[in-house]
Every structure is written in C-alpha cells, then in structure tokens.
C-alpha cells in the first residue's frame, strides 16, 4: 500500500515530540504491512463514513481513509482531540 498525507496530518505531525514521531513511524510501518496488526487496534470510526482510527500509543491516535491501494492519513495526535476532528 501507498501512503499520502493531508495538510492537517502534516501540521499535526510537526506538533509531535521526537519520541512520538518514532512511535508513529513504527505504527505506520505496521499499518502498511498489515491493517490488522493487533497492537494498532484499527477500527472504523462510528458516525463517520469511510474513516478509520489506529492506535499509535496509549495516548496517541491517527485517523485515515483507504482509497484503493492508498492509505490517506488524515490526523494524528492526542486521543480525544484527534478523534473529535478525524
């Protein structure tokens, strides 16, 4: 699968610490390799069509869409804030 990033994702990425970015890179590698990778806990978001969420760490989440063979990264950040604006 390929990955593309929205402007919102790029902006949110800049706000992460280096440690958080390292965790996110690992999560992204796992996401591209296997969407069902257990630690990611990927699930479809309720109340929002076509948007998925994945766990980066205990407190970090990322949201994305799947368009064909491309994962479109939408947002990343703290759990509640990120899921409020997927």
Backbone torsions as a table, in degrees:
resi	resn	phi	psi	omega
1	UNK	NA	151.2	176.2
2	UNK	-99.3	162.2	178.2
3	UNK	-126.5	138.0	170.7
4	UNK	-132.3	156.4	-175.7
5	UNK	-124.0	139.1	174.5
6	UNK	-79.7	165.5	176.7
7	UNK	-60.6	-38.5	179.0
8	UNK	-62.1	-42.4	179.0
9	UNK	-62.5	-45.0	180.0
10	UNK	-59.7	-41.7	179.1
11	UNK	-66.2	-44.7	-179.8
12	UNK	-64.9	-35.6	179.3
13	UNK	-59.2	-41.4	-178.5
14	UNK	-62.6	-24.5	-178.4
15	UNK	-85.0	-9.5	179.3
16	UNK	-77.0	152.3	173.7
17	UNK	-75.9	167.0	178.3
18	UNK	-62.3	-38.3	178.2
19	UNK	-63.2	-42.3	177.8
20	UNK	-65.8	-37.7	177.4
21	UNK	-64.1	-39.4	177.1
22	UNK	-61.3	-44.6	177.9
23	UNK	-63.3	-40.1	-179.5
24	UNK	-66.7	-39.7	178.1
25	UNK	-60.9	-42.5	178.7
26	UNK	-63.2	-44.5	178.8
27	UNK	-61.7	-40.8	179.5
28	UNK	-65.2	-41.1	176.2
29	UNK	-59.1	-44.3	179.6
30	UNK	-66.6	-38.4	-179.8
31	UNK	-62.7	-44.9	-179.9
32	UNK	-66.5	-36.9	-178.4
33	UNK	-73.1	-43.8	-175.2
34	UNK	-156.2	105.9	180.0
35	UNK	-58.6	-22.2	-178.6
36	UNK	-95.6	12.7	178.8
37	UNK	-54.2	121.2	-167.8
38	UNK	-56.1	-43.6	-176.3
39	UNK	-64.0	-23.6	-179.5
40	UNK	-74.5	-25.4	-178.5
41	UNK	49.1	48.1	-179.3
42	UNK	-64.5	133.2	175.7
43	UNK	-153.0	154.9	178.0
44	UNK	-73.1	137.7	179.6
45	UNK	-75.3	139.3	178.4
46	UNK	-79.0	139.3	176.3
47	UNK	80.1	1.2	179.8
48	UNK	-134.8	118.8	-178.1
49	UNK	-73.8	138.4	171.1
50	UNK	69.4	9.9	179.3
51	UNK	-112.9	134.9	-178.6
52	UNK	-115.1	159.3	173.9
53	UNK	-126.3	151.9	177.3
54	UNK	-139.5	150.2	-179.8
55	UNK	-88.9	127.1	174.8
56	UNK	-94.1	-43.7	176.7
57	UNK	-152.5	-172.5	179.5
58	UNK	-58.2	-36.1	-175.8
59	UNK	-109.8	-8.8	-177.4
60	UNK	-108.4	139.5	176.1
61	UNK	-131.7	155.8	171.7
62	UNK	-130.6	150.8	177.8
63	UNK	-118.3	150.8	-177.3
64	UNK	-158.1	165.3	173.2
65	UNK	-122.6	158.7	175.3
66	UNK	-116.3	120.4	178.3
67	UNK	-123.1	99.3	-177.1
68	UNK	65.7	-119.7	179.2
69	UNK	-102.3	22.9	-177.5
70	UNK	-122.1	134.3	172.7
71	UNK	-96.1	121.0	179.5
72	UNK	-100.2	107.0	179.9
73	UNK	-76.5	125.1	-173.5
74	UNK	-102.7	-43.5	-176.0
75	UNK	-158.1	156.9	177.0
76	UNK	-151.5	142.8	178.6
77	UNK	157.1	-161.6	-179.8
78	UNK	-57.0	145.7	-173.2
79	UNK	-46.2	-66.0	-173.7
80	UNK	-65.4	-43.7	-178.3
81	UNK	-62.4	-41.0	-177.8
82	UNK	-70.1	-42.7	-177.6
83	UNK	-74.6	-19.7	174.9
84	UNK	-73.6	-29.2	179.1
85	UNK	-126.3	71.3	-174.5
86	UNK	-66.5	NA	NA
